[in-house]
Amino acid sequence: MLTLSSKLPAVGTTIFTVMSQMAQEHNAINLSQGFPDFSIPAELSDLLARYVRDGFNQYPPMTGVPYLREQIALKTQRLYGVNVDPDSEVTVTSGATEALFVAVQALVRPGEEVIVFDPAYDSYEPAITLAQGVTRHLPLLPPGFAIDWDRLAATINPRTRAIMINSPHNPCGSVLSRSDLEKLAALIGDRPIAVISDEVYEHMVYDGERHVSALEIDGLRERSFVISSFGKTCHATGWKVAYCIAPAELTTEFRKVHQFVTFTTHTPTQWALAEFIDKYPEHYLNLSDFYQQKRDVFLDAMRGSAFRMTPSRGTYFQLADYSDITDLTDTDFAALLTREYKVAVIPVSVFYADPPPNHYIRFCFAKAETTLQEAASRIAGLREITP
């Protein structure tokens, strides 16, 4: 019999699958996995149907449909004042997870190190491990989940190949400021260190703030792979369409790997997205207001509860500190909420390599407002639970 020695021995079923399955089993409201429970824009679904009917169903260019890459470049210039070349610097990918994976494979050689900040999205480390790299985990500093700059400076060494950043941040909802990114650029200096910037929630920043992209920062622009997601922006997570912007030299290496991972991405979807952002830019321009309203509905419904909640600054996730309710671990508390109170959430400890003591859970508020209000009605009255 063939036996395999796993390349990813520490990897099991993701927490997102576990909690969504548990939500289904217990007929719970699913505020765990990050997907909307409402429809994509009608104009977008009509465009997709039209492109399918009109025969746009064969292989597109490996780098992405030109119309879509052109629209990505125009959107980037409009939002960040940065000119990118759609032919040599923009690559369409089958989801942001693919883009992150490809960037790591293009960069990292055996024994080289990549710094990530915990709590970190769960696809980062497996990609590094498969490249035979070494993941260096640095914890963000609560309650604001800020970078510990002194510790980062002490961690960078001659083996450091890349630093992965995520803003707006999943799961914390924190946002890196221009000052933060400039500090990162200054800290890297002229060392041969790349930046992989996960910006998939770029259009979800609240309370008058704006997203600052690594593309805008001198010292980062020329060394960064910047990754964004139409799945998040267009309420279509199942479409799995994203893109990576990087300087031409980095893009060349990125595409060498990309062509042997997915080669290309679903054709009619690319055409539909291109025309949608071309004709309806108000969708992404107004997305922060759209999701801030949902955040505020949920926070208002939870007001007066024993959950301590600092309003999320970005993403469609909201952290809650439940330490006034119980001493249960976050995984046990998440399971209890799902089984007994019929609200599924994500425990934050799963995003750490070495979880510190914490009592945080993550809610997804990319849901209909009635869904959010019903979920709050089930748990807002919790006061004290004895293990």
N, C-alpha and C positions, 0 to 999 in steps of 0.2 A: 504493500500500500504506500501511496505517496503521502508523506508528512511534510508539513510546512513549518518553518520557524518564522513566526510573524515578524514583519517589518515594523508593525505598530502594536506591540504587545499590550500597551497601556490603553488602547482605544477600544471602547465598547460601543453600545448603542448611545447615540447622543441624547442629552437631557431633553432636547426639544421633542424628539420622537417619544421618549418615555412619558413626558408630561402630557403630550397630546393624546397618546393612547390611553393614559389614565383618565384624562378628561372625558374621552369617549366612553370608557367603561363605566364611569360614575355619573354620566349625563351632567357634567359640570360645564360652566361657562369657561371657555378657553381663553384666558388672558396670559397664557404662557408663550406659545410659539408666535413669532412676530409676523403675522400675516393679517391683512384686513378681512373683515367679515362683510364687506360691502363691495359693490360692483366696480369694475373699471369704468372710466368715462365712456359714455355711449358713443361719442365720436370715434374713440379709439377702436372699439369693437367693430363699428361699421367699416372703418378703414381696413382692419385686418380681414374681414369677410370679403371686401372688395378686392384686395390684393390676392387672396386665395382664388377667387373666382376668375380674376384676370390672368392667372397663370404664372404668378411670381412664386414658383414652387420648386425650382431647381437650385443647385449650388450657387450661392453668392460668392463674391471674392473672399478669399481666406481672411483678409484684414477687415472685412465688413463692407456692407453696401455703401458706395460712395456718398449717396444722398444723406445717409445717416451720419457718416463721419463728418461731412460738411456741416450738418446741423449741430453736432456735438462741438465742433470748433467755434461756430457762431455763438452757441450758448455760453461757452467758456469765455469768449471775449466779452459778451454782454454782462456776465456776472462778475468776472474777476479782472477784466481789463487786460487779459493775457492772450496773445496771438499764438495759436498752435497750428501746425501744418496737418490738415486732415489726412494727407497721403503718407507722411513719414512719422507722425507722432500719435496717431489715434488708432487703436485697435478695438474692434467689437469682440466681446467674449460671451461665452455661454454662462452667464452669471458672474457675480463678483467673486465667488469662491474659486472659480476657475482662474480668474485674473490674479487673485492672490497667490494661488498655487503656481501659476506660470511665472510670475515675477520672482518667486523664491527659487524655482528651479533654474531660471536664467542666471540668477546671481550667485547662489551659494555653492561652494565647493566643500568636499569632505573636511570636517574639522573647523570650518569657519563658523563664527558666532553671529546670531541674530538676537537683538534685544527686543523683547516685547514687554508690555506693561499690563500687569494683572490688576483687576480681572480682565482677561483677554478672550476674544472670540475664539471658539474652540477649533477652528480650522487652521489657525496660525502654526501651532507647534507641529502637528502632523506633516504639514508641508515642509517644514524645516528638517524634520527627522528623515523624511524620504529623500531629501537632498544630502543626507549624511552630515547635516550641520548640527550645531549645538544651540539650543534655545536658552537664553539668559533671561530669567523672569525678574522684573522689578515691580514691586507693588506700588500702585498709586496711593496717594495719601488721603484718607477720608478726613472729614466728611465731604470735601469738595472733589475728591479723587483727582488730585493734582500730581504732576510729575515731581519726583524728588530729584532735583537737579544735581545736588551734590552726589547722590548715589549713582546717578547716571554717569556723571563725569568719572567717578571712580571705577565704573564697570567697563567703560570703553577701553579697548586695548588693541594691540596690533592684529589680533584675530577677528576683530569686529568687522563684519561684512555689511550689515544692514541694521537699521532701526525701524521697527514697525510702529506706526502711530495710527490712531483711530479717533477722528473727530468729525461730527458729534459721536460720542462714545457709547457703544453697546457693550455692557448693559447699564452703565452708570448715568447716561444722559448728560455728562459733562462736555464742555466745549473748549478746545484750545484757542487761545487768543492770538492776535498778531504778535504780541510780545512773547508769548510762549514759543511760537514758531521761529521768531528771530533769535531767541535764546538757543533753540536747538541748532539753528544754522551756525551760530557763533561757536557753539560747543564742538560741532563737527569740524569746523574750520576747513583746512585743505586736505584732511585725511580722506582716503579712498573708501568712504562709507556711503552706501546708498540709503535712501529712505523709501519705504513702502507705506503710502498714505491711504488708509481706508476711509473714504469720504462718502460712503453710500447713503448717508443720511444728510447730505449737504443742504437739502431743501427743507429741512425741519429744524430750524433754530428759532428760539422764542424770545419774547419780552424785549423786542427792539434790537436784539443783537443780530449780527450777520455772520454767516460762515466765512471763515478765512481759509483759503486753500493753500496747500504747499506750493502750488503753481505761482502764487503771488510773491513768494519770498525769495529774494536774492540769496543764493547759497543753498537753497533747497530745489528750486526749479530745475537746475541742471543735473540733479542727482536723484530725482524722485520718480517713482511709479505712482501715479495718482489714479485711484480706482473708484468708479461711481456706478450706480445701479438704476436702470430703468424699472426694474421690478419694484423697488421701494418707491420711486418717484411716481409711477403710474398705477399703483395699487395692484400690480400684476406680478406678484412674487413667483408664480408658477411659470411665467414666461421665460425666466432665467436669461435675461439679456442685460449685459453690463458693458463697461468699456474701461480701457486703460489708456491714460495719456502719459507719455514719457518722451524725453529727448530722443532724437532719431537714432543715435547710437544704441541707447538702451532698448528702444522699440525694436530694432533689428534683432537683438538677441531674444527679446520677449516673443517675437513672432516665430522664431525658429522652434521654440518649445510649443507655442500655441498650436501650430499647424499639426503637431503630432499628439495633441491632447483631445481637442474637439474638431480641429481643422477649421470649422466655421460654425455659424449660428443660424438658427431658423430663419429662412429667407423672408416670407411674407410679414413676419413680425417686425423685422428690421425696417422694411418699407413703411409699414403702418406707423411705427414709432417716429420715423423721420418726418413723415408728413404731419403727424400729430404735434410734435414740438415746433415744427415750422409754422403751422397754422394756429395753434392754440398755446402760445408761450405763457399765457396767463395761468395755465394749469400749474406749472412749476413755480411761477412767480408768486402765486397766492397760496402755495402749499403750507408754508409756515403758519399762516393765519388759520387755515383749515385744521391743522393738527393741534395748534395751540387751543382752539376752542374745545377740542375733544379732551385734551389734557385738563383744561380748567373745569369741564363738566365732571370729570372723574374726581379731581381734587375737591370740588365743592361737595360732591356726594359723599366723600370720605371725611369731610370736615367734622371735627369733634370726636373722631375715632381715636383709639389708642395707638394707631399706626403713626409713626413720625415720618412725614413726607416733605422733603424740600423739592419744590417744583423743578421738574426736569428742564434743563436748558436746551436740550436738543434730542433728536431721535423721536420714535413713538413709544418709548419705554419710560416707566416711572419706578424709581426705587422706593422701597418702604422699609423703615427700621421697625421691627416688631418686638424689640427687647422689653417694652413695657407690658407685653402680653404673655410671653412665655420664654423659658430657657431652652426649649426644644431647638435642636439643630435646624438650620434652614431647610435641609432636605426633608427632615421629618415634618416640619411645619408645613412645607409645600404639599406633602402627601396628605396631611391632615386637612388642610383647606380644601383639597380636591375631593377627598372621600366624604368628609363630614359637612362641609359648607358649600360644596359644589361650585368652587371657583379654583381654576387651575392657574398656577403661577410658576415662575422659575426661581430656584434657589441660586443665590449669587456665588456661593462657594465653589460651584462647578467650573467657574471661569478662572480659578486660581490653580497654579501648580502646587502651592503650599498654602492652603487657606488659613488666613488669620482668624481669630475668634470674631465672628460677626453674626448679626441678626438681620440680614438684608434679604428681601425677596424682590423680584422684578415683575411688574405688571406691564402688559402690552395694552396701550389705549388706542390702537388702530382698529377701533370697533365702532359700531353704531352707538349713538349716545344712549339709546334705550338699553343696550347691552351693558354699557358701563354703569349706568344707574342701577340696573338689576344686580350686577355683581357687587356693587358697593352696599346695596341693601342687605346682602347676605352676610357680609363680614364686618361692616362698620361698627356693629354693636359689640364686637369681641373686646373683652376687657382683660380677663386673666384665665390662662389655661395652665393647669398643673400637669407636668409630664407624668 
